């Protein structure tokens, strides 16, 4: 499963990340917050949630709006041990 991190600039393209890299970061830290781009499907993020909850992790996801337009949002994911 490849996901896309949130853009750091409106005109740039989101950077892709593999599940293995996300998992390695989660194993190093007690608490990790990731920001994912709006181009990710909600279904993929729910699969990510199922994956980490099956490993006994707590997973919290929310939409973060950063503008007034409907497409100006990103997903915030907080994963805890």
C-alpha positions as CSV (number, residue, x, y, z in Angstrom):
1,X,0.0,0.0,0.0
2,X,1.4,3.3,-1.0
3,X,0.1,6.5,0.6
4,X,0.9,10.1,-0.1
5,X,2.2,12.6,2.5
6,X,0.6,16.0,2.6
7,X,2.0,18.6,0.3
8,X,4.3,21.2,1.8
9,X,3.6,23.6,-1.0
10,X,0.3,24.1,-2.9
11,X,1.9,23.8,-6.3
12,X,4.0,20.7,-5.5
13,X,3.1,17.1,-5.8
14,X,2.6,14.9,-2.7
15,X,5.4,12.5,-1.9
16,X,4.7,8.8,-1.8
17,X,5.5,6.6,1.2
18,X,5.4,2.8,1.6
19,X,3.7,1.1,4.5
20,X,7.0,-0.4,5.6
21,X,8.5,3.1,6.1
22,X,5.5,4.2,8.1
23,X,5.7,1.0,10.3
24,X,9.4,1.6,10.9
25,X,8.7,5.1,12.2
26,X,5.9,3.9,14.4
27,X,8.2,1.2,15.9
28,X,10.8,3.8,16.8
29,X,8.5,6.3,18.5
30,X,5.8,6.0,21.2
31,X,3.5,8.5,19.5
32,X,3.6,9.6,15.8
33,X,1.5,12.0,13.9
34,X,1.4,11.8,10.1
35,X,-0.3,14.2,7.6
36,X,-1.6,12.6,4.5
37,X,-2.7,14.3,1.3
38,X,-6.3,14.6,0.2
39,X,-5.4,12.5,-2.9
40,X,-5.3,9.4,-0.7
41,X,-8.6,7.4,-0.8
42,X,-10.5,7.2,2.5
43,X,-10.6,3.5,1.9
44,X,-6.8,3.2,1.9
45,X,-6.6,5.2,5.2
46,X,-9.2,2.9,6.8
47,X,-7.0,-0.1,5.7
48,X,-4.1,1.6,7.4
49,X,-6.2,1.9,10.5
50,X,-7.1,-1.8,10.4
51,X,-3.5,-2.7,9.9
52,X,-2.2,-0.9,13.0
53,X,-5.1,-1.7,15.2
54,X,-4.5,-5.4,14.4
55,X,-1.0,-4.9,15.7
56,X,-2.4,-3.5,19.0
57,X,-1.8,0.2,18.3
58,X,-4.3,3.0,18.9
59,X,-5.2,4.9,15.7
60,X,-6.9,8.3,15.4
61,X,-7.7,10.0,12.1
62,X,-9.3,13.3,11.3
63,X,-9.7,15.8,8.5
64,X,-7.8,19.0,8.9
65,X,-9.1,22.0,6.8
66,X,-6.5,24.6,6.0
67,X,-8.6,26.8,3.7
68,X,-12.2,27.7,2.8
69,X,-12.5,25.7,-0.3
70,X,-13.9,22.2,-0.2
71,X,-10.7,20.6,-1.5
72,X,-8.4,22.4,1.0
73,X,-7.9,19.6,3.5
74,X,-5.6,16.9,4.6
75,X,-5.8,13.8,6.8
76,X,-4.1,13.8,10.2
77,X,-3.3,10.4,11.6
78,X,-2.0,9.8,15.1
79,X,-0.7,6.4,16.0
80,X,0.1,5.4,19.6
81,X,1.6,2.3,21.1
